[in-house]
Amino acid sequence: MAATAIDWYRIPIEKEMLRKLTQRSDLRGWLRSGSFLLIYAALTALAVYFFLHRWWAAMVVACYFHALFVNMMSISAAVHELSHGTPFRTKPVNEFFLYLFSFLTWNNPVHFRASHILNHHQFTLYRGRDKEVIQVPVKEKLNPAAIVSWLTFDWAWFANVMRANVLHALGNGDADFFNWDPLFPKDDPRRKAMCSWARIVVVGYVVLLALFIALHLWVAIFLVFSYFFVRILANLTGAIQHTGLGSNVPDWRAICHTVKLGPVVRYLYWNMNYHTEHHMYAAVPFFNLPKLRAVLEKDMPPAHQSFAACLRKLSEIRREQEKDPAYTWLPEFPAGAVPPRLA
């Protein structure tokens, strides 16, 4: 299928308002990225401290929260936003945190930036084009076996990420995290950069593992792999982005969920609960998404009123899909809104 552009419906905004909304801020970027780094360091230090003092119950709790938090440092939130280059006005600082958080979470920023921005955003939920998010029935995404693995160890995600990293490190640029075939052609310089980064990740973690084994610092070995444990928050916030909605629809209002969240989850999620707004104007930094919502609201479907409300809606969609496998949910639009562009 030719990669022709999609004629997306985008709610118009006055140029001056858009200019204000797209202003980046080193201060806001440092506050969010710096605080994430501090939390990571504190949880790591706590786990090691409890291990050295043989406080096993406290150590397990610290490790659990470490894993829960690390998943939000990844492409689930921090790496995702930094890949867009929107948090910081100063580009080198943005890139520093992007590559640092990518290393800490086994992610490849070269691959993700290309896959996410150039493909997922341009061809959102278009079959055969958006291979990062492929719509499947709700029951295939949210089921008891998946939830158990998300609360413990996500073996499928571990195998996928490790396979791609190792093959990239060995120079196989055809391997992929999201089943691209392949993402970069052989003459694309990003292919070499992707493989070079994978070598840094693999060699770096081999050195760290050797050091921790030599020091008998066994808890640190878990911390190296904590990204693959307790993925519940990362995966559920991912589920409330597009699950249960249509494919091949050129209107983000009809294929993205916007959800009102409490301040803690919203902080960890970098405001990506404003997901329709983010897709419509991806250059708007995370800290201005609530303002963007206010500007666009008259032409938008109502937001889900809570995390739980959105999950209940996904359950309703699942029940409808059990009766009709082709069913997808179309949000209701307010009176006076431009009707959704469905084709």
N, C-alpha and C positions, 0 to 999 in steps of 0.2 A: 504493500500500500504506500503510495507516495506521501511524503511528509509535508503535505500542503497545510497552510495555516488555517486555523479554525476562526470563523467569524464570531467571536465571543460577544455576548451582550455584557457591556460594562456600564454601570450607572455613571452618568456624567457628573463631574465635579468642576467647580470653577478653578481656573489655573492658579490663582493666588492661594486658595484653600489647599489645593494639592501640594503646592510648593511648601507651605507650612507643615503639612502632615508628613512630608517626606524628608524633613530636616533630621539629620542624624545628630547624635550627641555623645561625645566621648565620656562625659560624666555619667549619663544613664547606662552606657555600655560598660563602664568600669564598675558601677554599682551592681549590676546584675552578674557580669562575668566574674568580677573579683569576689563577690559574695559566694558564688558557686564554687570557686576555687578554695575559699576559706572553709566552706562546709565540707568539701571533699577532704581537705587536709585534717580537719577536726575529727571526722568520722574515722579516717584512717588511723590517726593517732590514738583515738579511743580504743579501737579494736586491738591495736598492738599493745597498748598499755594493759588492757584487761587480760590479754594472752600472757604477757610477761608476769603478771601477778596471779595467774591461774584462776581468774574470776570467770569461769566458763559460761555461766548463764548471761552475765553482762556482755561477754565477748560475742556470744551468739546474737544477742539483740543488736549490738553495734554493727556486726557484719550484715545483718538483715537490712538495717536502715542504710548502710553503706551501699548495698546492691540496689535498693529501691531508689536511692538518690542518683547513683551513677548512671542509671538508665535515662534519667532526665538530662544528664550532661551530653547525651549522645544525639543521634539524628532524630530522636524523639522530641527534642526541644532545643538545647543550646547549640549543638553542631548544625542543626537545621537552620536556625535563625542566623548564625554566623556565616553559613554558606551563602545566604542572600547578601551578605556584606552590608546589612542595614544598621546593626547596633552602634557602631563607632563611626565618627566622622573621619578619624585617622585610620587609613586602610592597613598599615603595617600592624597596628595594635589588634585590629579585627582578625587579621591573618594569624597572628601569634596565638590568640585564644582558640581560633578555629583548629589549628594544627595541634595545639596542646590537648584540647578536649577530645579531638579525634584520636590521638595516641592513647589517651587514658581509656577510651571506649572501643578500641580495635576498629575504628572507622577509617575510611579512606576519603579524605575531603576532595581529592581530585575527581574520583568517580562520583561521589554523591552530588557534588555541585553540578556536574554535567547532567547526570541522570535526573536530578530533581528539578532544576531550574529550566533546562532546555527541553525536557520531555514531560515530566509530570505536570509542570505548570502550563506548558503550551498545549498539551493534549490530554488534559485531565479526564481520566476515566474513558478515554476513547480506546476501544478494543484494538489491540495490535500496535498501538502507539505509546500508551501509558503502561509500561510494564512494571512500574514501581507500585502502583495501586491497581490491582485487578479485582473487579467486583465479583464476589462469590456470594452464594446464599448466606444469610446471617448465621444459620446453624453451623456452617463450615468455619466461620470465624470465631463465634462465641459458643463454645460447647464445654461440657464438664472437663474433658481431657485437656483442652487448651487452658482452661482456668487453673487447673491443678499445676500444669507446667509453668504457668505465669507466676504462681505463688511460690514455686520452688526453683527448679532448674529447667530452662527452656532448651532442651536438647536439640530440637530442630534448628533453632536460631544459631546455637553454638556451632553445629556442623556446617551450616551455610556460611557463616562469617569466617570460620577457620579455613574452610576449603578455599574460599575466594582469596583470602590473605596469603595462604601458602602458595597457591598456584600463581598469583601475581608476583610474589617474591621470587618464584622460580622462572619468571619471565613469560608466563602464559597470560597474555592480555585478553584472551578470548573468554576467560572465566569471568563470572559476574555475580554480584550480590542479588540483583533483581531479575535475573534470567534474560538480560539483553544478549544479543547473539551476533557479534559482541557489541559493546557500547561504542568503542572507538575503532575506526579502521586502522590498518597496520601503519599507515603513514602519518597518523595523527600524533603530534608530540605529547599530547596528554596521556596517551597510552604508556609511553615510557615513564612519565612522571608518576602515573598511578602505580606502576610496578616498582619504581624506586621508593615510593613512600611505603609500600607493603614490606619491602626489605628492611626499612628502618623499624617498622613495627615488629616484625618477626624477630629480627636480631636483637632489638631492644628488650623484648620480653624474654627471650632466651637468656640474655645476660642477667636480667632481674631474677628470673627463676633460679638460675645457678647461684646467685648471691644469697637469696633467701634460703635455699637448701643448705648452703655452706654454713649459714648462721643459725640453722635450725629454727628459722622464723616462719613456722608453718602457717600461721594465720595470714601472713602476707601473700602466700601462694593463692589462698582463696581471694584475697583482695585484688590480685592480678586478673582473676576471672570473674569478678563480681558482676560485671556487665551482663553475664548470661544467667544470673539468678534474679528472682523477685522482679520480674518484668511486668507485673500486674498493672501498675499505674501507667507505664509507658504504652503498654498495649491497649489498655482501655481508653486512654486519651487518643490513641491512634484510631480506635474503633469508632469514636464519635466524630471523626472527620468526614467520612464518605459512606459508611456502611449502610446498606439498604436502599441507596438512592440509584438513579438511573445511570446508564452508560450512553455514550455518543450523543450527549446533550450539550449544546453550546451556550449554556447559561449556568454560571457557578452558583447562582441562587437556588437552583434546582438540584444540585449535586454535591453540595457541602452543607454540613450542619454547623450552625452557630449556637453555642451553649453558654449559659451563664454559670460561672464556677465561683467557688469561694476563693478568698485571697491566697491561701497557701498553695492550692493546686494551680491557680492562675499564675502565681509566681514561678513555680517549678516548671510550668508548661510554656512560659514566655508568652502568655496571652494568645496562644494559638487556638484557644477555644473560639476566637473570632476568625473562624476558618474561611467562611465565605468571603469576608472582607480581605483577608490575607491573599486569597487567590485573585480577587478582583484588582487589588492594588498591592502587588508584592513588594514594591519599593518603599512602602510605609513601614517604619520600624515598629517593633513589637510594642513599645511603650505608647505609641500613638494609635494603636488599633481600637481602643475604646472610643476615641474621638472620631475615628473614621466611621465606626458603627453609627454614631449619632448623626453624622452627615448623610449616611446612606439609608438610614432606617425606614424612611417613608416609602421606599421602593423595595424593601426587603421582607421576606417572610418573618414571622415572629421567632425570636430565639427560643430554644428550649430553656426552661426556667431553672434547671439544675442538672448536674451530672446524672443524678438518679432519674430525672424525668427523661433525659435523652436515652438512657439505657432501657427504660420502660418502653419508649417508642421503638427501639430496636427489637424488643421482645414482641411488640405488636406486629412489626413487619415480619418477624420470623413466623408468627402464627399464620399470617396471610400467605406467606410463601409456601407453607406446608399445604395450603389449599390450592394455591396457584403458583407454581415454581417461577413463573415469569414476572410475578408481582414486584414492583418497586414503588417506593413511596414518593409522592410529589407534595412538597410543602404547600400550605395555603398561603396565598398572597393577599395583602391588605387591599381594601377598596382604593382605587385610584392608582395602584402600582402598575407599572408596565407589565403586561402579561409575560410569563416565562417563555423564552425562546427554546422550543423543544426540538427543532430540526433546522 
